[in-house]
Amino acid sequence: FSSRNMDEMLQDVALNRFPSPRVQRPACPRALEAICLKALAADVKERFQDAESMRDELQVALARYSPTTTQRHLGELMKRLFDSERAAERRVQVLRARPAR
């Protein structure tokens, strides 16, 4: 996110405004970007309907880049590509859990 502060970032999250994965990481494969964008779609009908569907698409996409992909490899790739985003999401969740003042 390019938000200037936490309030702005929370608003961006709520309004589903975020840069595409390839803007943040140009080396991100297009197939992985498409999967991420589908997972983050504003319209719930456009998202994966369950984790299994997302896993299946990830495995197909990763097979193109690494025929010996395992679940461990997938986890390592996702962590490497999105570790900072995961940390930001955890911070957002902590803020959302705080009682309103």
N, C-alpha and C positions, 0 to 999 in steps of 0.2 A: 504494500500500500504506500501511496505517496502522501498520506495524510500528514498534516502539520502537527496534530496533537491527538490525544486519545479520543476525545469527543468526536472529532472529525473522522477518525478511523472507525469508530463504532457506527457512525452514520453511513459510511461507505459500506460496511459489512451489512447493515440493515437494508440498504438500497441495492445490494449486490453489485457494487461498483468496485472493480478490481482489475489490475492489469492481467493480461493473459500470461500463462507460464513462459512463453517464448520471449515476451518482452523482458521478463525478469531474468530468464536463463535462455539466451539464444541457442544454446546447444541442446535444449530439450527437444526430443523427437516430436514431430507433428502428431503422431499417433497418441503419444502420451499426453500432449497438450489437449487433444480432442477429448480424451477420457476425463481429464481434469475439468475441462469446461463443462462437460456433461454432468459431472458430479456436483458442480457449483451452480448449475442452472437455476435461475430465479423461479421458473415454473416447475413445480414438483413433478409434473407429468413428463417433463423433458429429462429428468434425472434418472439415474439407475434406480430400479424399483427395489433392489436388494443388494446386499454386499456380494452375493455370489455372482450376480450379473457383472458387477464392476470387476471382480476378480477375474472372471472369464475374459473380459475384454483386455484387461491388463496382461494376462498371460499370452493372449494372441499377439498383442502389440510387442511385448518383450521378446517373443519367439523370433520376430523379424530381426532383432538387434543382437540377440544372444541365444542361439538355439539350445544352450544348456541351462537356461534360466530355471532357477528353483525359487521356492517361496523365500528362502533366505536371501537370494540375490535380489529379488523384488523388494524386500524390506530394506536392504542396504541401499538400493537405488533410490527408493522413495525418501529415505532419510537423508541421503546426500543431496538430492534435488530440493527438498522442501523442509529441511531442518529449521531454518530461520522462520519460515511461515508457520510451522507447527508451534514454535515458541511464542510467536505473536498471538496465535489463536488461543493458546493456553492463558496468556495474559488477558485476553478479551473475556474468556470464560470466568476468570477470577473476578474481573470487574463487574461482570453481569451478576455474579453471585452475591456481590456486596449489597446490603440493604440500602434502599433509597434514603437519602437524607432529607 
